[in-house]
Amino acid sequence: MNFKDLIFTSMHSLNINFGRTVLSALGIIIGIASVIALISVGQGAQSKITQNIQNLGSNLIIVTSGNAKVGNVKQGIGTANTLNQNDVIALQSRNNTPDVIAVSPVISKSGQLIYQGQNAVTLIEGVTPIAQSVNDITMAKGSFITEPDVKDSLPVIVLGPTVSEELFPNSNPIGKLVTIGNTFFTVIGVTQSKGSAGGGAYNQDNQVAVPISTAQNELFGNVGYSTIILQASSANVMNQATSEVENTLMRVQGITNINQANFNITNQTQILTTLNTITGTFTLLLGGIAGISLIVGGIGIMNIMLVSVTERTREIGLRKAIGAKNSDILYQFLVEAILITVIGGLIGVIIGIFIDYIVATYIIKVPFIISSLAIILSITVSITIGLIFGIFPAYKASRLSPIEALRYE
Amino acid sequence: MITLKGIYKIYGDTGNEVIALNNINLSIESGEYVSIMGASGSGKSSLMHIMGLLDKPTQGEYVLDGVNTIDIKEKELSSVRNKYIGFVFQAFNLLPRTTVIDNVILPLVYRGENKDIAEKKALEILKKLGIDKRAYFKTNQISGGQQQRVAIARALAQEPTLILADEPTGNVDSKTTLEIIKILQDLNDEGHSIVIVTHEDDIGDRAKRKIRLKDGLLIEDKIIRQNRV
């Protein structure tokens, strides 16, 4: 029997038992669809996270102040505001940090903004004008914090788009007065949206900026900085710049061992690598769990093929009596199994892409990415499953004795 | 054409043996019409299986068309069957939910023949048997008698040395039985060699030579006057 006739024969047999064919393909369809959907959604989430980190600005090194102690218990990183103006001045010196081009000190705390009975709980950041370039901020309306604002500790405020929308849903906020605690702030600008992380913990659109001096004098008391954000001159010098920052801070604070330091240095590359590793692991984990369903689907196919062999014993006997070789029978059943998995796999891919589209676009709002790797992999896996789980029933069929098979009732 | 020499078929383990065929010697010439008769358990099915190359004897020699079949490997038997033996079974054994024509060309497909040529050939045979109008019907849409004619057509398509019919009228009514017998008789008149296995005397009498088995022994082998339809 030639290949064309073989395919035709197998297709015909599958078509005769259409209902059973669909049922046995179902396991593969579900398995492939979930693998594709989960891996693709995972990759979408990963690219979204990467994009969010990159939106913070480029080539950033972040120095976080150390932990506050309550009794003898260390609190979370950044709770002590141990960084101060001396650190900033030392870091600004080109002699200390030749690969750093900008230093942006930040004091941040969450607080409540009130405008005419509307209120918004948000992150309040005291910043200097350089934060605009370091954090890659573009203005939608008005202007950012300026040097004179900082110098004179003016009560001005720049709103993130989310906050602006909450407090001023239908009006232009520029020039309006909002209250934080007992202090009135004039809104001088609204920043452009950077896109939210889809309910993530850190939303760059849901925050406000005030002059750093105003934050110290009017809001939080004369405390140190919570963070100093530095920008390296290029991506290539990130590690070098990071160690320059570390050495400078250790010298300023008079310590010789980094373990004694009351600050923490991390850079964007490290954060990205870490986050990508985490999301990559999760994607793999989810894909792996979905992969198990593929194996279960394969076992389902084997079951149904075995039943099919028993049910078609007479047919096999007849085929052998009139000239089918063992190999003809073997290939026929094997091709049937592979056709089920390939067709099931293709349907699974289409359903998986559809689920990916729905979940990515409407539910968790991450970029819709079709993972071509996942598709190629799943098709290969489904053919392999067809082969592996089809071979035993096919072998069993091919070994049937024609007499026994013809006698079978 | 067919020579069986000292054929034994023994089933079961030592000590528990059942001798199904006991030293059968038989030869059938081309163009003969032979009926093999016997009660159930007489060994006629075992003999048919051996003659049809579906099974091998425990001992003995079987020469088919000058070929000693004992040496043929299990693997190659399918091709030999395809070339020499056309089967007609009691239960028709057609592929269900498949068209008549696809059933008829099945042995030719396994032979690797071109499908168009095979179909043309099949249509001619179906026409000869008077069922060409049913060629594209599914086998479950036609009557029992028609199904058996399709099975005969399938055997003829192979152009076999021997048509081996195992109780071919066992599943059809008496009117259809006559039709089937008539077809076999016509085929034999055209020169086809036919061996029919049956337990019914009136069917056996339709042949030209009658062989009777009892308990694995060949007890009767005689030329008879054919009771023609």
Contacts between the chains, C-beta under 8 A, distances in Angstrom:
chain1	res1	chain2	res2	distance
A	1	B	109	5.8
A	1	B	110	5.4
A	1	B	112	6.8
A	2	B	112	6.1
A	5	B	109	5.2
A	5	B	115	7.0
A	9	B	109	7.8
A	12	B	98	6.8
A	12	B	102	7.9
A	16	B	96	7.3
A	16	B	97	4.8
A	16	B	98	7.5
A	314	B	91	7.9
A	314	B	93	6.5
A	315	B	95	6.2
A	315	B	96	7.7
A	317	B	93	7.7
A	318	B	89	7.8
A	318	B	93	4.4
A	318	B	94	8.0
A	318	B	95	7.4
A	319	B	106	7.4
A	319	B	110	7.5
A	320	B	78	6.2
A	321	B	52	7.4
A	321	B	54	6.2
A	321	B	81	6.5
A	321	B	87	5.5
A	321	B	93	7.8
A	322	B	81	7.0
A	322	B	82	6.4
A	322	B	87	6.5
A	322	B	106	6.2
A	322	B	107	4.4
A	322	B	110	6.9
A	322	B	154	7.0
A	322	B	158	7.3
A	323	B	78	5.4
A	323	B	79	6.6
A	323	B	81	6.0
A	323	B	82	2.8
A	323	B	107	4.9
A	323	B	110	3.9
A	323	B	111	6.3
A	323	B	158	7.7
A	324	B	78	6.1
A	324	B	110	5.2
A	325	B	75	6.9
A	325	B	78	4.6
A	325	B	79	6.9
A	325	B	110	7.6
A	326	B	75	6.6
A	326	B	78	7.5
A	328	B	78	7.8
A	328	B	110	6.3
A	402	B	54	5.0
A	403	B	49	5.5
A	403	B	54	5.0
A	403	B	55	5.6
A	406	B	54	7.7
A	406	B	89	6.9
A	406	B	93	6.8
